[in-house]
Structure formats: structure tokens, C-alpha cells
Amino acid sequence: MRILLIEDDTVLGAAVRDQIAADGQSVDWVMRLDAAGDAVKTTAYDLILLDLMLPDGRGIGFLKSLRARGDVTPVIILTALDQVSDRIEGLNAGADDYLVKPFDLAELSARIGSVARRYSGNPNPIVTHGPLDIDLSARSVHRDGKAVQLTAREWALFEAFLARPGQLLSKAQLEEKLYAFDAEVESNTIEVHVSRLRKKLGSTVIETERGMGYRLGRP
């Protein structure tokens, strides 16, 4: 997934960014609402993590403007505002989840996974695909009953295919899911990761449409 983090606390922001990266996700971090507005205009995000109190305004207004123009990108609010009325306001404005600071980073990862599964149309964390048993919550894969170890990037790529079964994904789309906008990407990065996934999970797990992209193979 590609995630937009809107947080002005440099210590917390760095910790959240590093946690997301360790989970194999791509993250773009901004500290102001104006920068966030520019980011969502140019990039298709899978999830937004939104602080409510920012230097140039309140996150609630940003969220309401997103929803008013029909943007359904899932949003998790991260805030120190812990009153029930604050939670109600955030959820009524269109947030998908609400996490009060300070929070455990592992819990944040779990909340991100839960929201992502709901939006992919598969709230069940257990998925079976041919000989593969996949636990989306634990981020684990078993092939014919044997555990398969995937790197963070391999998991992120595989998860992108699982979220869109049958859909053709271009190389550029896959690169966007794996890397933030300021990261350098080798020209053959996707091909290398796809090759490694095929070796670990089966030669037919990912199909290639030459010159067009890749899709999840049939079970």
C-alpha cells in the first residue's frame, strides 16, 4: 500500500514512518495540510493517517473536504484528542478509524491492516489461493502446509495482487505501492520481486501480460 502520513510531531512522525516502512508499505510524510492537499491531488493513496491539530489548521476540515468531493480513500485519525465528542466528530466527518495518542505502533499496524482489508472487499484475514494459505493479519504464507518466508517488499507486492484479484496492474502502479515519491527505483525492481515470488510461491502465482503488467494467477 501507499500511505499518506499527515503529522507535525517529528518524533512520532518518524516512528510511524519507520513502522510503516518496516511493514513493507510505502509512506509519504507531510507536516501541513497544504502539503497534504497537494499530495492527494497528484497521488492515488490507499490510506491516509491524519492528525487533527496541525500548524495550518484542523484535520477535520481536511477530511470533510475530501469526502465532500467524493474521495473515499480510507482515513485513520491519529490524535491526542480523547473525548468521546472528538471521536464522534471524527467518525461523522468520514474517518474509518480513530486512534488516540500515545498508541502502540503494533496496534497501528493492525488497524491499518484491518481498514485495508475492509476496503479490498475481504474483511476475513484468512485467504486461500490454490496451495497457499495466507493470513493477512499475521502477514504469513504457507504453501502446502509449509511456512514461506517473504521479505517486506515481497509481501507488500503480493498483498497488492491479493487486494485486486484478476485485475491487471502496471509496473508503474506496482512501483507506486512499494515506494514513496522521493525514493529511487531500479528499472527492474518489479521484475526481480515477481521472479522471487514465483520461486517461493509457485511459477503460476503471478501472470505476466507482456508489455502491459501483471495479475494474480488463477488458483
Phi and psi restraints in degrees (value plus and minus 20) as a CYANA .aco file:
   2 ARG   PHI    -129.8   -89.8
   2 ARG   PSI     103.2   143.2
   3 ILE   PHI    -138.8   -98.8
   3 ILE   PSI     119.3   159.3
   4 LEU   PHI    -123.0   -83.0
   4 LEU   PSI     100.6   140.6
   5 LEU   PHI    -122.8   -82.8
   5 LEU   PSI     102.0   142.0
   6 ILE   PHI    -134.7   -94.7
   6 ILE   PSI      80.1   120.1
   7 GLU   PHI    -175.0  -135.0
   7 GLU   PSI     107.8   147.8
   8 ASP   PHI    -115.9   -75.9
   8 ASP   PSI     -29.4    10.6
   9 ASP   PHI     -98.6   -58.6
   9 ASP   PSI      93.9   133.9
  10 THR   PHI     -87.6   -47.6
  10 THR   PSI     -55.9   -15.9
  11 VAL   PHI     -89.2   -49.2
  11 VAL   PSI     -70.1   -30.1
  12 LEU   PHI     -85.2   -45.2
  12 LEU   PSI     -62.5   -22.5
  13 GLY   PHI     -79.0   -39.0
  13 GLY   PSI     -62.9   -22.9
  14 ALA   PHI     -85.6   -45.6
  14 ALA   PSI     -59.5   -19.5
  15 ALA   PHI     -85.4   -45.4
  15 ALA   PSI     -62.8   -22.8
  16 VAL   PHI     -86.5   -46.5
  16 VAL   PSI     -64.2   -24.2
  17 ARG   PHI     -77.3   -37.3
  17 ARG   PSI     -66.1   -26.1
  18 ASP   PHI     -86.9   -46.9
  18 ASP   PSI     -56.3   -16.3
  19 GLN   PHI     -84.4   -44.4
  19 GLN   PSI     -65.2   -25.2
  20 ILE   PHI     -83.1   -43.1
  20 ILE   PSI     -62.8   -22.8
  21 ALA   PHI     -84.1   -44.1
  21 ALA   PSI     -59.2   -19.2
  22 ALA   PHI     -85.2   -45.2
  22 ALA   PSI     -47.3    -7.3
  23 ASP   PHI     -99.1   -59.1
  23 ASP   PSI     -22.7    17.3
  24 GLY   PHI      68.6   108.6
  24 GLY   PSI      -7.2    32.8
  25 GLN   PHI    -119.8   -79.8
  25 GLN   PSI     140.4   180.4
  26 SER   PHI    -114.3   -74.3
  26 SER   PSI     118.0   158.0
  27 VAL   PHI    -157.7  -117.7
  27 VAL   PSI     114.6   154.6
  28 ASP   PHI    -130.8   -90.8
  28 ASP   PSI     108.2   148.2
  29 TRP   PHI    -133.8   -93.8
  29 TRP   PSI     102.7   142.7
  30 VAL   PHI    -145.2  -105.2
  30 VAL   PSI     138.4   178.4
  31 MET   PHI    -135.2   -95.2
  31 MET   PSI     -21.0    19.0
  32 ARG   PHI    -156.2  -116.2
  32 ARG   PSI     135.8   175.8
  33 LEU   PHI     -89.3   -49.3
  33 LEU   PSI     -54.2   -14.2
  34 ASP   PHI     -85.2   -45.2
  34 ASP   PSI     -58.8   -18.8
  35 ALA   PHI     -87.5   -47.5
  35 ALA   PSI     -56.6   -16.6
  36 ALA   PHI     -84.0   -44.0
  36 ALA   PSI     -60.9   -20.9
  37 GLY   PHI     -81.4   -41.4
  37 GLY   PSI     -61.9   -21.9
  38 ASP   PHI     -84.4   -44.4
  38 ASP   PSI     -58.9   -18.9
  39 ALA   PHI     -84.6   -44.6
  39 ALA   PSI     -65.6   -25.6
  40 VAL   PHI     -91.8   -51.8
  40 VAL   PSI     -38.4     1.6
  41 LYS   PHI     -95.4   -55.4
  41 LYS   PSI     -45.8    -5.8
  42 THR   PHI    -130.5   -90.5
  42 THR   PSI     -32.6     7.4
  43 THR   PHI    -153.6  -113.6
  43 THR   PSI     118.6   158.6
  44 ALA   PHI    -110.2   -70.2
  44 ALA   PSI      84.1   124.1
  45 TYR   PHI    -110.8   -70.8
  45 TYR   PSI     131.1   171.1
  46 ASP   PHI    -109.9   -69.9
  46 ASP   PSI     -40.9    -0.9
  47 LEU   PHI    -182.3  -142.3
  47 LEU   PSI     126.5   166.5
  48 ILE   PHI    -142.4  -102.4
  48 ILE   PSI     111.7   151.7
  49 LEU   PHI    -124.7   -84.7
  49 LEU   PSI      98.7   138.7
  50 LEU   PHI    -143.5  -103.5
  50 LEU   PSI      99.2   139.2
  51 ASP   PHI     -98.8   -58.8
  51 ASP   PSI     131.0   171.0
  52 LEU   PHI    -113.5   -73.5
  52 LEU   PSI     -46.5    -6.5
  53 MET   PHI    -132.6   -92.6
  53 MET   PSI      84.9   124.9
  54 LEU   PHI    -143.2  -103.2
  54 LEU   PSI     140.9   180.9
  55 PRO   PHI     -77.7   -37.7
  55 PRO   PSI     -51.2   -11.2
  56 ASP   PHI    -131.8   -91.8
  56 ASP   PSI       2.3    42.3
  57 GLY   PHI     125.6   165.6
  57 GLY   PSI    -195.3  -155.3
  58 ARG   PHI    -117.7   -77.7
  58 ARG   PSI     118.8   158.8
  59 GLY   PHI     -83.6   -43.6
  59 GLY   PSI     -46.1    -6.1
  60 ILE   PHI     -78.9   -38.9
  60 ILE   PSI     -62.6   -22.6
  61 GLY   PHI     -82.9   -42.9
  61 GLY   PSI     -60.2   -20.2
  62 PHE   PHI     -82.3   -42.3
  62 PHE   PSI     -64.7   -24.7
  63 LEU   PHI     -83.0   -43.0
  63 LEU   PSI     -64.8   -24.8
  64 LYS   PHI     -81.8   -41.8
  64 LYS   PSI     -58.0   -18.0
  65 SER   PHI     -88.3   -48.3
  65 SER   PSI     -56.0   -16.0
  66 LEU   PHI     -78.8   -38.8
  66 LEU   PSI     -71.9   -31.9
  67 ARG   PHI     -87.1   -47.1
  67 ARG   PSI     -53.8   -13.8
  68 ALA   PHI     -84.4   -44.4
  68 ALA   PSI     -50.3   -10.3
  69 ARG   PHI    -116.1   -76.1
  69 ARG   PSI      -7.4    32.6
  70 GLY   PHI      66.5   106.5
  70 GLY   PSI      -8.9    31.1
  71 ASP   PHI     -99.0   -59.0
  71 ASP   PSI      97.9   137.9
  72 VAL   PHI    -124.6   -84.6
  72 VAL   PSI      -4.2    35.8
  73 THR   PHI     -73.9   -33.9
  73 THR   PSI     107.8   147.8
  74 PRO   PHI     -81.6   -41.6
  74 PRO   PSI     122.2   162.2
  75 VAL   PHI    -149.5  -109.5
  75 VAL   PSI     109.6   149.6
  76 ILE   PHI    -131.7   -91.7
  76 ILE   PSI     102.2   142.2
  77 ILE   PHI    -101.9   -61.9
  77 ILE   PSI     112.9   152.9
  78 LEU   PHI    -138.9   -98.9
  78 LEU   PSI      94.2   134.2
  79 THR   PHI    -174.8  -134.8
  79 THR   PSI     138.4   178.4
  80 ALA   PHI    -107.2   -67.2
  80 ALA   PSI     -28.5    11.5
  81 LEU   PHI     -94.2   -54.2
  81 LEU   PSI      91.5   131.5
  82 ASP   PHI    -135.1   -95.1
  82 ASP   PSI      -9.9    30.1
  83 GLN   PHI     -95.7   -55.7
  83 GLN   PSI     130.1   170.1
  84 VAL   PHI     -77.3   -37.3
  84 VAL   PSI     -58.5   -18.5
  85 SER   PHI     -83.1   -43.1
  85 SER   PSI     -54.9   -14.9
  86 ASP   PHI     -86.9   -46.9
  86 ASP   PSI     -62.3   -22.3
  87 ARG   PHI     -82.0   -42.0
  87 ARG   PSI     -64.7   -24.7
  88 ILE   PHI     -81.3   -41.3
  88 ILE   PSI     -64.4   -24.4
  89 GLU   PHI     -81.2   -41.2
  89 GLU   PSI     -63.1   -23.1
  90 GLY   PHI     -85.1   -45.1
  90 GLY   PSI     -64.8   -24.8
  91 LEU   PHI     -88.2   -48.2
  91 LEU   PSI     -59.1   -19.1
  92 ASN   PHI     -88.1   -48.1
  92 ASN   PSI     -46.0    -6.0
  93 ALA   PHI     -96.8   -56.8
  93 ALA   PSI     -32.1     7.9
  94 GLY   PHI     100.0   140.0
  94 GLY   PSI     -11.0    29.0
  95 ALA   PHI     -91.2   -51.2
  95 ALA   PSI     130.3   170.3
  96 ASP   PHI    -115.3   -75.3
  96 ASP   PSI     -40.9    -0.9
  97 ASP   PHI    -179.2  -139.2
  97 ASP   PSI     144.2   184.2
  98 TYR   PHI    -163.3  -123.3
  98 TYR   PSI      96.9   136.9
  99 LEU   PHI    -140.5  -100.5
  99 LEU   PSI     105.2   145.2
 100 VAL   PHI    -111.8   -71.8
 100 VAL   PSI     113.3   153.3
 101 LYS   PHI     -96.6   -56.6
 101 LYS   PSI     126.5   166.5
 102 PRO   PHI     -97.1   -57.1
 102 PRO   PSI     126.5   166.5
 103 PHE   PHI    -150.3  -110.3
 103 PHE   PSI     139.8   179.8
 104 ASP   PHI     -99.2   -59.2
 104 ASP   PSI     114.0   154.0
 105 LEU   PHI     -84.7   -44.7
 105 LEU   PSI     -52.0   -12.0
 106 ALA   PHI     -85.9   -45.9
 106 ALA   PSI     -56.1   -16.1
 107 GLU   PHI     -86.8   -46.8
 107 GLU   PSI     -59.4   -19.4
 108 LEU   PHI     -78.8   -38.8
 108 LEU   PSI     -64.6   -24.6
 109 SER   PHI     -78.8   -38.8
 109 SER   PSI     -61.5   -21.5
 110 ALA   PHI     -86.3   -46.3
 110 ALA   PSI     -60.5   -20.5
 111 ARG   PHI     -84.9   -44.9
 111 ARG   PSI     -61.5   -21.5
 112 ILE   PHI     -79.8   -39.8
 112 ILE   PSI     -66.1   -26.1
 113 GLY   PHI     -82.3   -42.3
 113 GLY   PSI     -60.5   -20.5
 114 SER   PHI     -84.3   -44.3
 114 SER   PSI     -67.0   -27.0
 115 VAL   PHI     -84.4   -44.4
 115 VAL   PSI     -60.9   -20.9
 116 ALA   PHI     -82.5   -42.5
 116 ALA   PSI     -60.0   -20.0
 117 ARG   PHI     -86.7   -46.7
 117 ARG   PSI     -58.3   -18.3
 118 ARG   PHI     -81.3   -41.3
 118 ARG   PSI     -62.3   -22.3
 119 TYR   PHI     -96.1   -56.1
 119 TYR   PSI     -42.3    -2.3
 120 SER   PHI    -103.0   -63.0
 120 SER   PSI     -22.3    17.7
 121 GLY   PHI      64.3   104.3
 121 GLY   PSI      -8.7    31.3
 122 ASN   PHI    -153.6  -113.6
 122 ASN   PSI      60.7   100.7
 123 PRO   PHI     -88.7   -48.7
 123 PRO   PSI     -37.1     2.9
 124 ASN   PHI     -96.4   -56.4
 124 ASN   PSI     102.3   142.3
 125 PRO   PHI     -93.1   -53.1
 125 PRO   PSI     -31.4     8.6
 126 ILE   PHI    -120.5   -80.5
 126 ILE   PSI     102.1   142.1
 127 VAL   PHI    -146.2  -106.2
 127 VAL   PSI     117.6   157.6
 128 THR   PHI    -133.7   -93.7
 128 THR   PSI     109.5   149.5
 129 HIS   PHI    -156.4  -116.4
 129 HIS   PSI      78.3   118.3
 130 GLY   PHI      39.4    79.4
 130 GLY   PSI    -146.8  -106.8
 131 PRO   PHI    -101.1   -61.1
 131 PRO   PSI     -16.6    23.4
 132 LEU   PHI    -119.3   -79.3
 132 LEU   PSI     112.3   152.3
 133 ASP   PHI    -132.4   -92.4
 133 ASP   PSI      98.1   138.1
 134 ILE   PHI    -138.0   -98.0
 134 ILE   PSI     107.5   147.5
 135 ASP   PHI    -126.6   -86.6
 135 ASP   PSI      82.9   122.9
 136 LEU   PHI     -86.5   -46.5
 136 LEU   PSI     -50.8   -10.8
 137 SER   PHI     -92.7   -52.7
 137 SER   PSI     -66.2   -26.2
 138 ALA   PHI    -102.7   -62.7
 138 ALA   PSI     -29.0    11.0
 139 ARG   PHI      37.2    77.2
 139 ARG   PSI      30.1    70.1
 140 SER   PHI    -149.7  -109.7
 140 SER   PSI     133.0   173.0
 141 VAL   PHI    -153.1  -113.1
 141 VAL   PSI     115.7   155.7
 142 HIS   PHI    -140.7  -100.7
 142 HIS   PSI     114.1   154.1
 143 ARG   PHI    -134.5   -94.5
 143 ARG   PSI      97.1   137.1
 144 ASP   PHI      32.4    72.4
 144 ASP   PSI      20.1    60.1
 145 GLY   PHI      64.5   104.5
 145 GLY   PSI     -25.3    14.7
 146 LYS   PHI    -126.3   -86.3
 146 LYS   PSI     113.5   153.5
 147 ALA   PHI     -84.3   -44.3
 147 ALA   PSI     118.4   158.4
 148 VAL   PHI    -136.4   -96.4
 148 VAL   PSI     107.2   147.2
 149 GLN   PHI    -111.2   -71.2
 149 GLN   PSI     100.0   140.0
 150 LEU   PHI    -131.1   -91.1
 150 LEU   PSI     123.6   163.6
 151 THR   PHI     -92.6   -52.6
 151 THR   PSI     148.5   188.5
 152 ALA   PHI     -78.5   -38.5
 152 ALA   PSI     -63.1   -23.1
 153 ARG   PHI     -89.2   -49.2
 153 ARG   PSI     -59.5   -19.5
 154 GLU   PHI     -83.2   -43.2
 154 GLU   PSI     -62.2   -22.2
 155 TRP   PHI     -83.4   -43.4
 155 TRP   PSI     -65.6   -25.6
 156 ALA   PHI     -79.2   -39.2
 156 ALA   PSI     -60.2   -20.2
 157 LEU   PHI     -88.2   -48.2
 157 LEU   PSI     -65.7   -25.7
 158 PHE   PHI     -81.7   -41.7
 158 PHE   PSI     -60.9   -20.9
 159 GLU   PHI     -82.3   -42.3
 159 GLU   PSI     -56.1   -16.1
 160 ALA   PHI     -82.4   -42.4
 160 ALA   PSI     -59.2   -19.2
 161 PHE   PHI     -90.1   -50.1
 161 PHE   PSI     -61.3   -21.3
 162 LEU   PHI     -82.6   -42.6
 162 LEU   PSI     -53.0   -13.0
 163 ALA   PHI     -92.8   -52.8
 163 ALA   PSI     -38.0     2.0
 164 ARG   PHI    -154.5  -114.5
 164 ARG   PSI      42.8    82.8
 165 PRO   PHI     -80.2   -40.2
 165 PRO   PSI     110.6   150.6
 166 GLY   PHI      64.4   104.4
 166 GLY   PSI     -31.5     8.5
 167 GLN   PHI    -108.8   -68.8
 167 GLN   PSI     115.0   155.0
 168 LEU   PHI     -97.6   -57.6
 168 LEU   PSI     106.5   146.5
 169 LEU   PHI    -133.8   -93.8
 169 LEU   PSI     106.9   146.9
 170 SER   PHI     -95.6   -55.6
 170 SER   PSI     143.5   183.5
 171 LYS   PHI     -79.2   -39.2
 171 LYS   PSI     -61.7   -21.7
 172 ALA   PHI     -84.0   -44.0
 172 ALA   PSI     -60.3   -20.3
 173 GLN   PHI     -82.6   -42.6
 173 GLN   PSI     -61.4   -21.4
 174 LEU   PHI     -88.5   -48.5
 174 LEU   PSI     -59.0   -19.0
 175 GLU   PHI     -82.2   -42.2
 175 GLU   PSI     -58.3   -18.3
 176 GLU   PHI     -83.2   -43.2
 176 GLU   PSI     -55.0   -15.0
 177 LYS   PHI     -90.1   -50.1
 177 LYS   PSI     -46.1    -6.1
 178 LEU   PHI    -118.9   -78.9
 178 LEU   PSI     -43.4    -3.4
 179 TYR   PHI    -152.7  -112.7
 179 TYR   PSI     123.2   163.2
 180 ALA   PHI     -91.5   -51.5
 180 ALA   PSI     145.6   185.6
 181 PHE   PHI     -88.2   -48.2
 181 PHE   PSI     -37.3     2.7
 182 ASP   PHI    -119.6   -79.6
 182 ASP   PSI     -11.5    28.5
 183 ALA   PHI    -112.4   -72.4
 183 ALA   PSI     123.9   163.9
 184 GLU   PHI    -106.4   -66.4
 184 GLU   PSI     114.0   154.0
 185 VAL   PHI    -140.0  -100.0
 185 VAL   PSI     105.6   145.6
 186 GLU   PHI     -87.2   -47.2
 186 GLU   PSI     128.9   168.9
 187 SER   PHI     -83.9   -43.9
 187 SER   PSI     -46.9    -6.9
 188 ASN   PHI    -126.9   -86.9
 188 ASN   PSI      -4.0    36.0
 189 THR   PHI     -78.4   -38.4
 189 THR   PSI     -68.0   -28.0
 190 ILE   PHI     -85.1   -45.1
 190 ILE   PSI     -62.7   -22.7
 191 GLU   PHI     -79.5   -39.5
 191 GLU   PSI     -60.8   -20.8
 192 VAL   PHI     -84.2   -44.2
 192 VAL   PSI     -66.0   -26.0
 193 HIS   PHI     -86.3   -46.3
 193 HIS   PSI     -59.7   -19.7
 194 VAL   PHI     -82.4   -42.4
 194 VAL   PSI     -63.0   -23.0
 195 SER   PHI     -80.7   -40.7
 195 SER   PSI     -62.4   -22.4
 196 ARG   PHI     -87.1   -47.1
 196 ARG   PSI     -58.5   -18.5
 197 LEU   PHI     -83.8   -43.8
 197 LEU   PSI     -60.6   -20.6
 198 ARG   PHI     -83.4   -43.4
 198 ARG   PSI     -58.4   -18.4
 199 LYS   PHI     -86.0   -46.0
 199 LYS   PSI     -57.6   -17.6
 200 LYS   PHI    -104.3   -64.3
 200 LYS   PSI     -56.2   -16.2
 201 LEU   PHI    -129.3   -89.3
 201 LEU   PSI     -33.5     6.5
 202 GLY   PHI     107.5   147.5
 202 GLY   PSI     122.7   162.7
 203 SER   PHI     -84.3   -44.3
 203 SER   PSI     -42.0    -2.0
 204 THR   PHI    -123.2   -83.2
 204 THR   PSI     -12.7    27.3
 205 VAL   PHI     -85.7   -45.7
 205 VAL   PSI     -50.2   -10.2
 206 ILE   PHI    -149.0  -109.0
 206 ILE   PSI     107.5   147.5
 207 GLU   PHI    -117.4   -77.4
 207 GLU   PSI     127.0   167.0
 208 THR   PHI    -128.5   -88.5
 208 THR   PSI     108.9   148.9
 209 GLU   PHI    -123.4   -83.4
 209 GLU   PSI      81.4   121.4
 210 ARG   PHI     -72.7   -32.7
 210 ARG   PSI     107.7   147.7
 211 GLY   PHI      59.1    99.1
 211 GLY   PSI     -23.3    16.7
 212 MET   PHI    -140.8  -100.8
 212 MET   PSI     -63.6   -23.6
 213 GLY   PHI     135.2   175.2
 213 GLY   PSI    -173.2  -133.2
 214 TYR   PHI    -155.4  -115.4
 214 TYR   PSI     135.4   175.4
 215 ARG   PHI    -164.8  -124.8
 215 ARG   PSI     140.3   180.3
 216 LEU   PHI     -84.2   -44.2
 216 LEU   PSI     111.4   151.4
 217 GLY   PHI     -91.8   -51.8
 217 GLY   PSI     144.3   184.3
 218 ARG   PHI     -92.2   -52.2
 218 ARG   PSI     124.1   164.1
